[in-house]
Amino acid sequence: MSKTFRELAYERQHSTPQARDEYETLLEQVRTAILKDHAETLAHSITEKDAVETVKRLIGEYVSNNQIHISGLSIQQLADKLYGDMAGFGFLDKYITDPEVEEINGNSWRDIEIVTCSGWRKIPEHFLSPQHAADTMRKMVRLGGLVLDGTNPIVDSYITEGIRVSAMIPPVADRRSGIVFSIRRQRMAKVSKEQLVGWHTATPEMLEFLMLCVNHGVSVGIAGKTGSGKTTDIAYLLNAVDTSKRIYTIEETRELDLFSEDEDGNAQNRVIHTCTRPSDLQNADIDMNDLLRKALRFSPDIIAVAEMRGAEAMVAQEAARTGHVVVTSLHANSARKAYGRILSMCQMSGTNISTHILMSFVVEAFPIMVFKKQMPDGTRRIMEIVEATGIQNGMVQANTLYRFETETGKYVREHGISDELAEIMHGNGADMATVVRFMEVRE
């Protein structure tokens, strides 16, 4: 056996199909041996550090006892590699744990790209086969409690807090591709006002205005494409609000980290973090709608819906119109178009409310809408902040408060806030002098 794997090492260096087949055979041989007596330990090794070390030790003993060698690899290195392919996520592990990598996208089992702040590039590594790729993705989505198989070929799940995974297998994906997937890291780092200003996301005055809204009874929506930085802005606003405010967050995977503790671990703010729970069992899902309705029983001052995508928008606008501040994000191509997008999501709930009345509810619920965009140079900017003032001929009427001028590269303040919005803020405890400052328009 020793000679066979020395020959295998040489073949692998030359990337022959035979070498890959023989390594896959070895991988299955070791997996079978470990599963025979240590199946439970192997299952726990995905999430428990002690189990990881145990499984690696067992693999090392098997490799040593059977005199398996691959040129250029020590027993420990070979054991680590076998573990990565068997219980970990193989070559993906180093990219998943790399903080510089924002996304890992698989176009097929042998065509994989990574995305960083500087752009995207293809990586030289790939899976051994379409089956190897599918097995790895099944392990990943299982961490979120879901199953990827022929009856459920499209899955959105997560690996751990802040790391989403979406995967598709045949017959949805092309059989030659074997699998299509996307792994996206959601950064949970807390950002400061100084950082956002330094990144040219907004001006200090714009951030102060949004903070005034959230602290004093005005709901805010943040629209933009995936990757535009919407969640980062929500995280800033919620981390900077008055610590007396009770915050209830709703997410699909944990991206927001709002806990504030002193040196002894005592909570310094009031936060409830919740996540949806998809399930393979009938009627066992817990979706955003469920968590939104439950939120109203916890007396929150602020409800953060990390991203609205469907019928939960109906409950969100109802909450915003009944005294709760709702901070949310959604996909839309502009601040004004975001209102139409929320309307269509509300209609997914099956409501019989007329379109005109429902749109007026949406405007009342979210008077302030922000549009965020990732620029060609990679910077993420707030392009516009608008105040919706009403409906006319079925169209949302809105004043642009702030906007970014691409021609000059500067932020411009166009209008002051309305008297109605000023009264809402003042009625919720905002200092009148501060409110008046945002009503004025400077030449």
C-alpha positions in Angstrom: 0.0 0.0 0.0 2.9 2.3 0.8 4.2 2.1 -2.8 0.8 2.6 -4.3 0.4 6.0 -2.5 3.9 7.2 -3.4 2.9 6.6 -7.0 -0.3 8.3 -6.3 1.5 11.4 -5.0 3.5 11.6 -8.2 0.3 11.3 -10.3 -1.5 13.9 -8.2 1.4 16.3 -8.9 0.6 15.9 -12.6 -3.2 16.2 -12.0 -4.1 12.9 -13.6 -7.7 11.7 -13.4 -6.4 8.3 -12.1 -4.7 10.1 -9.1 -7.9 11.9 -8.2 -9.9 8.6 -8.4 -7.4 6.8 -6.2 -7.4 9.6 -3.6 -11.2 9.6 -3.6 -11.0 5.8 -3.0 -8.7 6.3 -0.1 -11.0 9.1 1.3 -14.0 6.7 1.2 -11.9 3.9 2.8 -10.9 6.1 5.7 -14.4 7.5 6.1 -15.9 4.0 6.2 -13.4 2.9 8.9 -14.1 6.0 11.1 -17.9 5.7 10.7 -17.8 2.0 11.8 -16.9 2.8 15.4 -16.9 6.6 15.7 -19.9 7.9 13.7 -21.2 10.1 16.5 -17.8 11.7 17.1 -17.5 12.4 13.4 -20.9 14.1 13.3 -20.0 16.3 16.3 -16.7 17.3 14.7 -18.4 19.8 12.4 -19.1 22.1 15.4 -17.1 20.9 18.4 -13.4 21.5 18.7 -12.7 18.5 20.9 -14.4 16.2 18.4 -12.3 17.6 15.6 -9.0 16.7 17.4 -10.4 13.2 18.2 -11.3 12.5 14.6 -7.9 13.8 13.3 -6.2 11.6 15.8 -8.2 8.6 14.7 -7.4 9.3 11.0 -3.7 9.7 11.9 -3.7 6.3 13.6 -5.4 4.6 10.7 -3.0 6.2 8.2 0.0 5.1 10.4 -1.3 1.6 11.1 -1.9 0.9 7.5 1.4 2.5 6.4 -0.2 4.9 4.0 2.2 7.5 2.6 2.0 10.3 0.1 5.2 12.0 -0.9 5.6 15.5 0.4 3.0 15.0 3.2 3.7 13.9 6.8 1.2 11.6 8.5 -0.3 14.6 10.3 -0.6 16.6 7.1 -2.3 13.7 5.3 -4.6 13.2 8.3 -5.5 16.9 8.2 -6.2 16.8 4.5 -8.4 13.6 4.8 -10.2 15.2 7.7 -10.9 18.4 5.7 -12.4 16.4 2.9 -14.3 14.0 5.2 -15.6 16.1 8.0 -14.6 19.6 7.2 -15.1 21.4 3.9 -11.8 20.4 2.3 -10.0 23.1 0.4 -12.8 25.6 1.1 -11.9 25.7 4.8 -9.1 28.2 4.3 -11.3 30.5 2.3 -14.2 30.3 4.7 -12.0 31.2 7.6 -10.1 34.0 5.7 -11.5 37.3 6.8 -10.5 38.9 3.5 -12.8 36.7 1.5 -16.3 38.0 1.3 -17.8 35.4 -1.0 -17.0 31.9 -2.4 -19.0 31.2 -5.6 -19.1 27.8 -7.3 -20.1 27.8 -11.0 -19.6 24.1 -11.0 -17.7 21.4 -9.1 -14.5 22.4 -10.8 -15.0 26.2 -11.4 -14.8 28.2 -8.2 -14.3 31.9 -7.6 -13.6 34.0 -4.5 -14.6 37.7 -4.0 -12.6 40.1 -1.9 -12.7 43.9 -1.4 -10.4 44.2 -4.4 -12.5 42.1 -6.8 -13.0 38.4 -7.8 -10.7 35.7 -9.1 -10.8 32.0 -9.9 -9.0 29.7 -7.5 -6.9 26.7 -8.7 -8.5 24.2 -6.3 -11.7 22.3 -7.0 -13.6 19.3 -5.9 -12.6 15.8 -6.8 -15.9 15.0 -8.6 -19.5 16.3 -8.8 -20.4 13.8 -6.0 -17.7 15.2 -3.8 -19.0 18.7 -4.3 -22.6 17.7 -3.6 -21.5 15.8 -0.4 -19.6 18.8 0.9 -22.6 21.2 0.3 -24.9 18.7 2.0 -22.7 18.9 5.1 -22.8 22.7 5.0 -26.6 23.2 4.6 -27.2 20.5 7.3 -25.6 22.9 9.8 -28.7 25.1 9.3 -31.0 22.2 9.8 -31.8 21.6 6.1 -31.4 18.8 3.6 -30.1 19.1 0.1 -31.4 16.3 -2.1 -33.5 15.4 -5.2 -36.7 16.5 -3.5 -35.2 19.7 -2.2 -32.6 20.7 -4.8 -32.5 24.4 -3.9 -31.4 25.4 -0.3 -30.6 28.6 1.5 -28.9 27.8 4.8 -25.9 28.9 6.9 -22.7 27.4 8.2 -22.4 29.4 11.4 -23.3 32.9 12.6 -22.7 35.4 9.8 -21.9 32.9 7.0 -24.7 32.1 4.5 -24.7 29.3 2.0 -27.0 28.8 -1.0 -26.8 25.7 -3.2 -28.5 24.1 -6.1 -28.0 20.6 -7.5 -29.4 18.8 -10.5 -32.1 18.7 -11.9 -32.2 22.4 -11.1 -28.5 22.9 -11.9 -27.0 21.6 -15.1 -25.8 18.0 -14.6 -22.4 18.8 -16.1 -21.9 21.4 -13.4 -22.9 19.0 -10.6 -23.6 21.8 -8.2 -23.9 25.6 -8.0 -23.3 27.4 -4.8 -22.6 30.7 -3.1 -21.0 31.1 0.4 -21.2 34.7 1.7 -19.6 36.1 4.8 -21.7 38.7 6.7 -19.3 40.9 8.6 -20.5 41.3 12.2 -17.9 43.9 13.2 -19.3 47.0 14.9 -18.6 50.1 12.8 -18.3 53.7 14.1 -19.4 57.0 12.7 -15.8 57.9 12.1 -15.3 54.7 10.0 -18.4 55.3 7.9 -17.3 58.9 7.2 -13.8 57.7 6.5 -15.1 55.2 4.0 -17.1 58.1 2.3 -20.4 56.2 3.0 -22.0 59.5 4.3 -21.4 62.8 5.9 -21.5 63.2 9.7 -24.6 65.3 9.3 -26.4 62.5 7.3 -25.6 60.0 9.9 -26.7 62.3 12.7 -30.0 62.8 10.9 -30.6 59.0 10.5 -29.8 58.6 14.2 -32.2 61.3 15.1 -34.9 59.5 13.2 -34.3 56.1 14.8 -34.1 57.5 18.3 -37.2 59.6 18.0 -40.0 57.6 16.4 -39.3 57.6 12.7 -38.9 54.3 10.8 -36.2 54.0 8.2 -35.8 51.8 5.2 -32.4 51.2 3.5 -32.6 50.1 -0.2 -29.9 48.8 -2.5 -28.4 45.7 -4.2 -26.7 42.8 -2.5 -23.3 43.8 -1.3 -24.1 47.6 -1.1 -23.5 47.7 2.6 -27.1 48.0 3.9 -26.6 45.7 6.9 -23.5 47.7 7.9 -25.6 50.9 8.1 -28.3 49.1 10.1 -25.6 47.8 12.5 -24.2 51.3 13.0 -27.6 52.8 13.7 -28.6 50.1 16.2 -25.3 50.1 18.0 -25.4 53.9 18.4 -29.0 54.3 19.6 -29.9 55.3 23.2 -29.2 52.3 25.4 -32.6 52.7 27.1 -34.3 51.6 23.8 -35.4 48.0 23.7 -34.3 46.5 20.4 -35.7 43.3 18.8 -33.8 42.0 15.7 -35.0 39.5 13.1 -32.6 37.9 10.7 -32.1 34.8 8.6 -28.6 34.4 9.8 -26.9 36.4 12.5 -25.2 39.4 11.0 -26.0 42.0 13.7 -24.0 42.1 16.9 -25.6 44.5 19.2 -24.7 43.2 22.7 -22.9 45.7 24.9 -21.4 44.4 28.1 -19.2 45.8 30.8 -16.0 44.1 32.0 -17.9 41.7 34.2 -20.2 40.6 31.4 -23.2 42.6 32.5 -25.5 43.8 29.8 -25.4 47.6 29.1 -28.2 47.7 26.6 -31.5 46.0 25.9 -31.4 43.6 22.9 -33.2 40.5 21.8 -31.6 38.8 18.8 -33.8 36.3 16.8 -33.3 34.2 13.7 -35.7 32.4 11.4 -35.6 28.6 11.4 -36.3 26.8 8.1 -37.3 23.1 8.6 -37.9 20.0 6.5 -40.9 19.2 8.6 -44.3 20.3 7.5 -45.5 23.5 9.2 -42.4 23.6 11.3 -40.7 26.6 9.7 -40.3 29.8 11.7 -40.2 32.7 9.3 -39.9 36.5 9.5 -43.7 36.8 9.7 -43.7 34.6 12.8 -40.9 36.5 14.5 -42.4 39.9 13.6 -45.8 39.0 15.1 -44.0 37.6 18.2 -41.9 40.8 18.4 -45.0 42.9 19.3 -45.4 40.9 22.5 -41.9 41.8 23.7 -42.6 45.6 23.9 -39.8 46.7 21.6 -39.0 50.3 21.0 -37.1 49.4 17.8 -37.7 46.4 15.5 -34.9 45.6 13.1 -35.9 43.4 10.1 -32.6 42.6 8.6 -34.0 42.2 5.1 -37.5 42.2 3.8 -38.2 39.9 0.9 -41.9 39.0 1.0 -45.1 39.0 3.0 -43.4 40.0 6.2 -43.5 43.6 4.9 -47.2 43.7 5.6 -46.6 43.1 9.3 -43.6 45.4 9.3 -45.6 48.4 8.0 -48.4 47.7 10.5 -45.8 47.7 13.3 -44.3 50.9 12.0 -47.7 52.6 11.9 -48.6 51.6 15.5 -45.8 53.3 17.4 -42.8 51.1 16.8 -39.7 52.2 15.0 -38.8 49.7 12.3 -35.4 49.7 10.7 -35.1 47.4 7.7 -33.4 46.8 4.4 -34.7 45.7 1.0 -33.6 45.2 -2.6 -34.5 48.2 -4.8 -32.9 50.4 -7.5 -33.6 53.7 -5.9 -35.1 55.3 -2.8 -38.4 56.1 -4.5 -38.7 52.7 -6.2 -38.3 51.1 -2.8 -41.8 52.2 -1.9 -43.2 50.2 -4.9 -41.1 47.3 -3.9 -42.5 47.3 -0.3 -46.0 47.6 -1.7 -45.6 44.5 -3.9 -44.2 42.6 -0.9 -47.2 43.6 1.2 -49.5 42.4 -1.5 -47.8 38.9 -1.2 -49.6 38.6 2.1 -52.9 38.2 0.2 -54.4 41.5 1.6 -57.6 42.9 0.1 -56.6 46.5 0.8 -56.7 48.6 -2.3 -53.3 49.5 -3.9 -53.8 53.2 -3.3 -54.6 52.8 0.4 -51.9 50.2 0.9 -49.3 52.5 -0.7 -50.4 55.3 1.7 -49.8 52.9 4.6 -46.3 52.2 3.3 -45.5 55.9 3.0 -46.8 56.5 6.5 -44.9 53.6 7.9 -41.5 54.5 6.3 -41.3 58.3 5.9 -37.5 58.1 5.4 -35.9 55.9 2.7 -32.2 55.6 2.1 -30.6 54.3 -1.2 -27.2 52.7 -0.9 -24.9 51.7 -3.8 -21.5 50.1 -4.3 -19.5 52.2 -6.6 -17.1 51.0 -9.4 -14.1 51.7 -7.2 -15.5 49.5 -4.5 -16.7 52.2 -2.1 -20.2 51.9 -0.7 -22.1 55.2 -0.6 -25.5 56.5 0.5 -26.6 57.9 -2.8 -29.8 59.5 -1.5 -32.0 60.1 1.5 -35.6 61.0 0.8 -38.7 61.9 2.8 -41.9 60.6 1.4 -44.7 63.2 1.8 -47.7 61.6 0.2 -49.4 59.9 -2.8 -50.5 61.8 -5.9 -52.0 60.0 -9.0 -50.8 56.7 -7.5 -47.2 57.9 -7.3 -45.2 58.5 -4.2 -44.3 62.1 -3.7 -40.9 62.6 -2.0 -38.4 65.3 -1.3 -34.7 64.6 -1.6 -33.0 65.5 1.7 -29.4 64.5 0.8 -27.9 63.1 -2.4 -24.4 62.3 -3.7 -23.3 64.1 -6.9 -21.2 61.7 -9.0 -20.0 64.6 -11.1 -18.4 66.5 -8.2 -17.9 63.6 -5.8 -19.7 65.6 -3.1 -22.8 65.2 -0.9 -25.5 67.9 -1.3 -28.4 68.8 1.0 -31.4 69.7 -1.1 -34.4 70.0 1.2 -35.3 70.3 4.8 -37.6 67.9 6.5 -41.4 68.5 6.6 -43.3 70.1 9.4 -45.1 66.8 10.0 -41.9 64.8 10.4 -40.5 67.5 12.7 -43.5 67.2 14.9 -43.2 63.4 15.1 -39.6 63.7 16.2 -40.3 66.5 18.7 -43.3 64.6 20.0 -40.9 61.6 20.6 -38.5 63.6 22.7 -36.2 65.2 20.1 -34.7 68.6 21.1 -36.5 71.2 19.1 -33.4 73.2 18.3 -31.9 70.0 16.7 -35.0 69.3 14.8 -35.2 72.8 13.4 -31.6 72.5 12.1 -32.8 69.7 9.8 -35.8 71.8 8.6 -33.6 74.5 7.3 -32.2 74.5 3.8 -28.8 76.3 3.6 -27.9 78.0 0.3 
